Amino acid sequence: VAAEAGVSVATVSYALHGGKNVSQHTASAVRKAARKLNYQANISARNLKQGSSKIIEIAVHELDLPYFFSKFSTVAAKIGRGYCPLVLQTGMNKQSVKDAVDAISNQLCDGIILNATGVNPRILKRLGAGRPTVLLDDCSREPVLDTVNTSNEARAYMATCHLIEVGCRRILMLGGDDTPLSDSPTALINTRQLRYRGFRQALDEAGLCEMPAANIDVPELVVEPGRVAAFAIAQRMETEAGAIDGVVCASDSLALGLLRGLREQGIAVPEA
């Protein structure tokens, strides 16, 4: 391009980057030469030279449902300022989260946004290799990385209060974690614990007892466990008169799976 336009390589660089040290006449000649030669800048080489990839890596649990994570990733794609998002799906699996961050640490990226539920943030900080990192829903008492949290406890409390207000008295929580919260500043606190605490608070205030989640195993906050749990719930509704009249789910995915499973059992919600 420099040879075609009769200028130096440095002048071509200035002209194509909108530099103020190049006259309009020269800049026009450079652009004309670039078009003639069908010149395309090597973005990777440019970013490597500048020490920036213009890539933000985003690791979230799931993308197959049109709610929080998929919506978040869509918004992140409009991040602007020349940055592009690279989105990874980890599932509700802390080993997958670790593997994703470990993979990220071997790539050139300018920052990381990560849903880190169940993974020690100190491990993530080390794996992140010093890159700017923002966590989603890190509930640590003393965060070691920047984090954006949702109101886990308050939302579960509100959901439970709603069921109580519409007349439910035998309420089960699906996907909650009743493990007591540790007072240690370094203890891991997960969203399921906080959501269970909000659920429990609402029941206590109403003088109600929770329905035991016997034989209902929910290892992950995704769709299929919710669907499987629906079969156990439906069976209890058939064999125990008035056993359950309300369910609070610890995630949208579980709720969708539960609704699907109940429908397959011929139980309509909210008419049940």
Buried (B, 14 or more C-beta within 10 A) or exposed (E): BBEBBEBEEEBBBBBBEEEEEBEEEBBEBBBEBBEEEEBEEEEEEEBEEEEBBBBBBBBBBBBEBEEBBBEBBEEBBEEEEEBEBBBBBBBBBBEBBBBBBBEBBEEBBBBBBBBBBBBBBEBBBEBBBEBEBBBBBBBBEEEBBEBEBBEBBEBBBEBBBEBBEEEBBBBBBBBBBEEEBEEEEEEBBBBBBBBBBBBBBBBEEBEBEBBEBEEBEBEBBBBBBBBBBBBBBBEBBEEEEEBBBBBBBBBBBBBBBBBBBBEEBEBEEEEB
